[in-house]
Amino acid sequence: YSAAFEAIYPNERHRRQYIDDAISKGTPSFAHRALAALMSSKQLSCVFTTNFDPLVETSATLTDQLLPPDRRALPTVAALDSADRAQRCVAESDWPLIAKLHGDYQSMAIKNTGSELEHQDERMRTVLIEACKRFGLVVVGYSGRDASIMEALESVLRHSPAYPSGLYWVTSSKSKLMPAVHRLLENASIAGVDVA
């Protein structure tokens, strides 16, 4: 994806315009609405996404409107240019949090080319690791292609506790997962983490 995207749109401005155009056509799916319902019912503390779109937060706003004002979740949204928000949420246990690991489509700081994806933003990486030390992790719709994120998930295993409520990777086919995912799940199992 990243190599093709950069080859077709070598100019950052053109990549941003393509993303803006694609996002303007998006509509929250059933999965986005399910995530929002889990956040609004306080059963889900954090959502980490590599997507640039606003579909999770749009769904959370819609779901919150079904609740009385004093019961609304009102998630904090943090991207690369607002990682301090995510750090504050983790430090103060102020949930729910939607953390956009590759940035937000409205930001100048986004990661979508090979060179940009080589390193994870250090502040967002820390937030991801700290959350994985407090909670379990359920990964849905992610193949593990981004080495910087996979390295951060692997590094959680060096801490105790690591994924205290388990590590679950949901996929339609194990063959679509990158070797780094298989390695992470195997290492987590060896470390005594509940894995599925």
Number of C-alpha atoms within 10 A of each C-alpha: 10 13 13 11 14 16 11 10 15 13 10 14 11 13 17 18 13 13 15 15 11 11 15 10 7 11 13 14 11 10 13 17 19 15 20 28 19 17 25 25 15 14 12 16 19 24 21 18 20 18 17 21 22 19 19 23 21 16 22 25 17 15 22 21 15 11 13 8 10 6 13 18 24 18 24 17 20 22 26 24 16 18 23 15 18 27 19 13 20 21 11 9 12 15 18 23 24 21 27 26 25 23 25 24 19 14 13 13 15 22 22 21 18 15 10 14 18 13 15 21 20 12 16 25 18 18 22 23 21 18 20 24 19 15 18 18 22 15 16 13 10 16 19 19 15 17 15 16 22 17 16 17 21 19 13 20 21 10 12 11 14 27 27 16 17 18 22 16 18 14 14 9 8 12 10 11 16 16 12 17 19 15 13 20 19 13 15 21 15 12 13 13 20 16 20 11
